[in-house]
Amino acid sequence: MTETAGKLYGLGIGPGDPELITLKAYRILQSVPVIAYPAMENGKVLARAIVADYLRPEQIEIPMPLPFSPTRSSQPYYDVAAEKIAAHLTEGRDVAVLCEGEPFLYGSFMYLFNRLSGKFTTEVVPGISSTMASASALGVPLTYRNDVLSIMPATLDADVLRDRLALVDAAVIIKLGRHFAKVREVLIELGQFDRALYIERATMPNQRIKAIADVDPAEVPYWALVMIPSQQKSVS
């Protein structure tokens, strides 16, 4: 790292509603000359869409194609993205990497952080995660008093999900997609199905809340989660 090198920012830009970006993230987003963001191979770019109205036409953009496939590793793609970002940082240009939700909570920025933070000055700006935004959208308190909250990916094996969910006070199961049917069966086995709440694309224009019993497993997107709120009804 040299004194003239640019600074790397990991910007948490929230769950989808453009108004849920923090003032700090907005200020940095407006000031940096370079922005980078994940992009699906089919061309869809969620992170950029969230902040599109805040971008300036003269900013340099670095789309980072990622496979989003269970059969293909994304790590070589992060290697390529890190090289592109490092080239700008070395030339003295600050770079802000957009990350939906919170960068350090299952955020894609973590993989760039691991590759670049030891070489360049780095700052991570926290964001509102979809797990927290979903509780507000569903209108239910998630935890009370001494409750322990567990957050787990639906990609876990059924046995692991079963063991961990059996002990929870409250839980959020993220990254549902094609794993919804497995999660549903585990919840039914544990007698937690009636407690579970379903939401997809929280705070986005196409947000959808459905009774979990009415959810078609074939239609569940990756950006969906199941919430099991606390059974406590008050703190008194």
C-alpha positions in Angstrom: 0.0 0.0 0.0 1.3 3.5 -0.9 0.3 6.9 0.5 -1.3 7.7 -2.8 -3.4 4.6 -3.0 -7.2 4.9 -3.0 -9.4 3.7 -0.2 -11.7 0.7 -0.4 -15.2 1.0 1.0 -17.7 -1.8 1.6 -21.1 -0.1 1.6 -24.0 -1.8 3.1 -26.9 -0.3 1.1 -29.8 -2.0 2.9 -32.4 -4.6 1.9 -33.9 -3.0 -1.1 -35.8 0.2 -0.2 -33.5 3.1 -1.4 -34.5 5.2 1.6 -33.0 2.6 4.0 -29.4 3.5 2.9 -27.6 5.3 5.7 -26.5 8.9 5.5 -22.9 7.8 5.6 -23.2 5.3 2.8 -25.0 7.9 0.7 -22.2 10.5 1.3 -19.5 8.0 0.3 -21.5 6.8 -2.7 -21.8 10.3 -3.9 -18.1 11.1 -3.5 -16.2 8.1 -4.8 -15.0 8.0 -8.4 -15.5 4.2 -8.8 -18.2 1.9 -7.7 -18.3 -1.9 -8.0 -21.3 -4.3 -7.6 -22.2 -7.9 -8.0 -24.0 -8.9 -11.2 -25.7 -12.1 -12.2 -24.5 -13.7 -15.4 -28.0 -13.0 -17.0 -27.3 -9.3 -16.6 -29.6 -8.6 -13.5 -28.0 -6.2 -11.1 -29.9 -5.8 -7.8 -27.4 -3.7 -5.8 -27.0 -1.0 -8.5 -30.7 -0.8 -9.0 -31.2 0.0 -5.3 -29.0 3.1 -5.5 -29.4 4.0 -9.2 -30.9 7.4 -8.4 -27.9 8.3 -6.3 -25.2 7.6 -8.8 -23.4 10.2 -10.9 -22.9 9.7 -14.7 -19.1 10.4 -14.5 -18.5 7.5 -12.0 -16.6 4.5 -13.3 -18.6 1.3 -12.8 -17.2 -2.2 -12.3 -19.9 -4.9 -12.6 -18.7 -8.1 -10.9 -20.3 -11.1 -12.7 -21.0 -14.0 -10.2 -22.4 -17.4 -11.1 -24.9 -17.8 -8.2 -24.8 -21.5 -8.9 -24.6 -24.4 -6.3 -22.3 -26.3 -8.7 -19.8 -23.5 -9.6 -17.5 -21.8 -7.2 -17.7 -18.0 -7.1 -14.2 -17.6 -5.8 -12.4 -17.3 -9.2 -14.9 -14.5 -10.0 -13.9 -12.7 -6.8 -10.3 -13.1 -7.8 -11.0 -11.3 -11.1 -13.1 -8.6 -9.4 -10.4 -8.0 -6.8 -7.8 -7.5 -9.5 -9.9 -4.9 -11.3 -10.6 -3.0 -8.0 -7.0 -3.2 -7.0 -6.0 -1.5 -10.3 -8.1 1.5 -9.5 -7.0 1.7 -5.9 -3.3 1.5 -6.9 -3.9 4.5 -9.2 -5.2 6.5 -6.3 -9.0 6.2 -7.0 -11.3 5.4 -4.1 -13.7 2.4 -4.8 -17.0 1.7 -3.1 -18.3 -1.8 -3.4 -22.1 -2.1 -3.0 -23.4 -4.8 -0.8 -27.1 -5.5 -0.3 -28.0 -5.6 3.4 -25.0 -5.8 5.8 -21.6 -6.4 4.3 -20.4 -8.6 7.2 -23.6 -10.7 7.5 -23.4 -13.2 4.7 -22.4 -10.3 2.5 -20.6 -10.7 -0.8 -18.2 -7.9 0.2 -16.5 -10.2 2.7 -14.7 -12.1 -0.1 -13.2 -8.9 -1.5 -12.4 -7.7 2.0 -10.4 -10.9 2.6 -8.5 -10.3 -0.7 -7.8 -6.6 -0.5 -8.0 -5.2 3.1 -4.5 -6.2 3.9 -3.2 -4.2 0.9 -5.4 -1.1 0.9 -7.0 1.1 3.5 -10.5 -0.3 4.0 -13.7 1.0 5.7 -16.9 -1.0 6.0 -20.1 0.9 6.4 -22.8 -1.1 8.1 -26.2 -1.6 6.5 -29.7 -2.7 7.4 -29.9 -6.4 6.8 -33.0 -8.1 5.3 -33.3 -10.2 8.5 -34.0 -7.1 10.5 -36.1 -5.4 7.8 -38.3 -8.4 7.5 -39.3 -8.3 11.2 -40.6 -4.8 10.6 -42.3 -5.7 7.3 -44.0 -8.6 9.0 -45.0 -6.5 12.0 -43.7 -8.9 14.6 -41.2 -8.5 17.4 -38.4 -10.9 16.8 -36.9 -11.3 20.3 -37.7 -10.4 23.9 -35.6 -10.1 27.0 -33.1 -13.0 27.1 -34.2 -14.7 23.9 -31.4 -16.0 21.7 -31.7 -15.3 18.0 -30.3 -17.7 15.5 -29.7 -16.9 11.8 -29.0 -19.8 9.5 -28.8 -20.5 5.8 -31.4 -22.8 4.2 -28.5 -24.4 2.4 -27.6 -26.5 5.5 -28.3 -30.2 5.4 -31.7 -31.1 6.8 -30.2 -32.9 9.9 -28.1 -29.8 10.8 -31.2 -27.5 10.4 -33.2 -29.8 12.5 -30.7 -29.9 15.3 -30.2 -26.2 15.4 -33.8 -25.2 15.0 -34.8 -27.6 17.8 -33.1 -25.3 20.3 -34.0 -21.8 19.1 -36.0 -19.1 20.9 -36.3 -17.2 17.6 -34.7 -17.8 14.2 -34.4 -16.5 10.7 -33.7 -18.9 7.9 -32.3 -17.1 4.8 -31.4 -18.0 1.2 -34.5 -20.1 0.8 -34.9 -20.6 -3.0 -34.9 -24.3 -4.0 -34.4 -25.3 -0.3 -37.8 -24.2 0.9 -39.4 -27.7 0.7 -36.6 -29.1 2.9 -37.0 -26.2 5.4 -40.8 -26.7 5.5 -40.5 -30.4 6.3 -38.0 -29.7 9.1 -40.4 -27.1 10.6 -43.3 -29.5 10.4 -41.2 -32.2 12.2 -40.3 -29.9 15.0 -43.8 -28.5 15.5 -42.7 -25.0 14.5 -44.5 -24.7 11.2 -47.5 -22.8 12.7 -45.0 -20.2 14.2 -43.2 -19.7 10.9 -43.7 -16.6 8.8 -42.7 -16.2 5.1 -41.5 -13.1 3.3 -39.6 -12.5 0.0 -37.8 -9.5 -1.3 -38.4 -7.5 1.9 -38.8 -3.7 1.4 -38.5 -4.0 -2.4 -41.3 -2.9 -4.7 -42.1 -6.6 -5.4 -42.1 -7.6 -1.7 -44.5 -10.4 -1.0 -45.8 -11.8 2.3 -47.7 -15.1 2.2 -49.0 -17.6 4.7 -46.3 -20.2 4.7 -48.9 -23.0 4.1 -49.7 -21.3 0.8 -46.2 -21.0 -0.5 -45.4 -22.9 -3.7 -41.8 -24.3 -3.3 -41.3 -23.9 -7.1 -41.8 -20.2 -6.9 -39.6 -19.3 -3.9 -36.8 -17.0 -4.8 -33.3 -16.8 -3.3 -34.2 -13.5 -1.7 -36.8 -15.1 0.6 -36.7 -16.0 4.3 -38.6 -17.8 7.0 -38.9 -16.1 10.4 -39.7 -17.9 13.6 -40.4 -15.1 16.1 -40.2 -15.4 19.9 -43.2 -17.1 21.5 -43.1 -14.5 24.3 -45.9 -11.9 24.0 -44.7 -9.3 26.3 -41.7 -8.3 28.5 -43.7 -7.9 31.7 
